[in-house]
Amino acid sequence: MANHPHRTPLLEETPVILPGHDFETVTETVAEIPLSKRFPLGWIGMLLVGLSLAGMLHMALGYLVLKGIGIWGNNVPVGWAFDIINFVWWIGIGHAGTLISAILLLFKQQWRMSISRFAEAMTIFAVICAAIFPVFHTGRPWLAAYWLFPYPNTMGLWPQFKSPLIWDVFAVSTYATVSIVFWYIGMIPDMATLRDRAVSKVKASIYGMLSLGWRGSARHWHRYEVATLILAGLSTPLVLSVHTVVSFDFAVSVIPGWHATIFPPYFVAGAIYAGFAMVLTLAIPVRRFYGMESLITMRHIDNMAKITLATGLLVGYGYAMEAFFAWYSGSPHERFMIWNRMFGPYGWSYWTLIAINVVMIQLLWFTKVRHNTTLLFVMSLLIGVGMWLERFVIIVTSLNRDFIPASWGMYYPTQWDFMTFFGTLGLFLTLFLLFLRFVPMISIFEVKMLLPQSKVKADHHAH
Amino acid sequence: MHTNEPVKGLHGVMAEFDSAQAVVDAARLTMAQGFTRVEAYTPVPIEELNDVIHQKRTKLSQIVLVAGLAGMAAGFALQYWASVIEYPMNIGGRPQASWLTFIIPSYELTILFAALSAAIGMIVLNGLPQPYHPVFNVARFAMASSDKFFLVVESQDPKFDPHGTTEFLRSTGAKGVYDVDE
């Protein structure tokens, strides 16, 4: 049955990378980009867009430091708005990178190898963008050090460890550190490849220093593989804890719409969903622009679309349960919260997110849609919007009408809110473009491990 | 014929192979000959090479376990000391030593310490960063990070002799055999 001659091959049986590659072509295809002298016009154009937006971020943050956080729209009763919406959105996007590099490694999903490097880069840049919001929401970021980190200061003050906000500091800073370390460790052998191929002395010495003098000895590789496996094993519970702790910022409070036990898994699923959509947003243009279709194949695109669908369905379940809990709790405040969410002044945002995150993603059931990269690209952008709206809905609609009608009020973002948000998009774009140009965007040695040249048969004459 | 005197100015003899299978086969033959100071250099990790040549697994996992537990203890101690001894605050009437709320920072520090020890431990145990190594003196060795596989018998090996070892490595199917200068 399994070897039925007329059976059409399943998609899973199609190769992860297209045939025709050997060690040399993989090295050539990937290493050529950081080593070339060419700066393609498209790259320069995109970099200018990114830098302009990043400049706008600089301006917005500079003015914030000058004037204070009153320039943002959040105020009583909506004391948290764009700052935390964008923080949660960016942190969530980062989660897909860790999922690809750690969880899929533990599950021996070999298709992860061509996309892990740039998904990890996405994680790090997303965490950098995320960190900007809470740090600048303190208004005086240079004082944030003693508010957030436990160190012996002259005032004898210590952080308050019973607060989820300080848990968040520990979770996010650990996440940022471990992600950077994991990313760098993963690049050491590829840096050695660039060192050995670089023609210019300057490049050879820079990549040489970054490679730490890596020479690929059997003993080194053995320790390297053990270290990578351990890092993957540690990153897996870490990434799940990060969005769990982010959800505690809300769930530990008593605000209707926030105080819900479903928050941790619901947030983690949402994070992975938004993150995979972002990987698609990046992978689809990058593979076309750099001609990487033979390494980032339709198999990758298809698998990522499937994970987006699966996690999207979990998120949809989360929406249903939020409504169910509100009704089943019997609490008038909870029931009003969900009514306000659906039919209150911000109802449009709720129905838009339902249209995207529940209705639109059903298209991903169809192979034709998953294989249409243009449509998938547009959908992945819309999912980014949908998940941003989800955080907007959770945060703003829960705060704008809480227990006492006398304390109700509307929230409107200001131009500075928008400038900061779009500015972080520019910062992300800038960092990502620099990454594409100067670092091997695909893990060269990991892709080689998929090729027959690196396979070894078991020893039959045991000595 | 063999000598216990290392050959002056020679790090060893290097053989080049085209595939993982070829270098593993050659390593097996080399070890069967009784050579002890052998090292392989490859563009991809090959688990079998460490089993054949070094037969020893790294202690990295134990280091990481100890570091992780130390991180957990340090995290808990920090919070206990800050919240109970140094700066007690009444937060909603909760006990000062409210261990439940200390779990998350302790958990994060466990992972932080363990991950840093895994990364730093791997680098330090491997003796990196090491900008100079004799194998880089062989011009062909630049291919070790691309698509060639190398096996080196070091001159410190008691069985090493420049001519005999070169001949032996040729017989294992090497595509080329080179002297590695110190």
Interface residues (C-beta under 8 A of the other chain):
Chain A: D22 F23 E24 T27 P150 G156 L157 W158 P159 Q160 F161 K162 S163 I166 W167 F170 A171 T174 T177 V178 V181 F182 Y184 I185 P189 A192 T193 R195 D196 R197 G208 M209 L212 G213 W214 R215 G216 S217 A218 R219 H220 W221 H222 R223 Y224 E225 V226 A227 I230 L231 L234 S235 P237 L238 S241 V245 F248 F445 K448 M449 Q453 S454 K455 V456 K457 D459 H463
Chain B: D18 S19 A20 Q21 V24 R28 M31 A32 E39 A40 Y41 T42 P43 V44 P45 I46 E47 E48 L49 N50 V52 I53 H54 R57 T58 L60 S61 V64 G68 G75 L78 Q79 A82 S83 E86 Y87 M89 I91 G92 R94 S98 T101 F102 I104 P105 Y107 E108 L109 I111 L112 A114 A115 L116 A118 A119 G121 M122 I123 L125 N126 L128 P129 Q130 P131 Y132 H133 V135 F136 F141 A142 M143 A144 S145 S146 D147
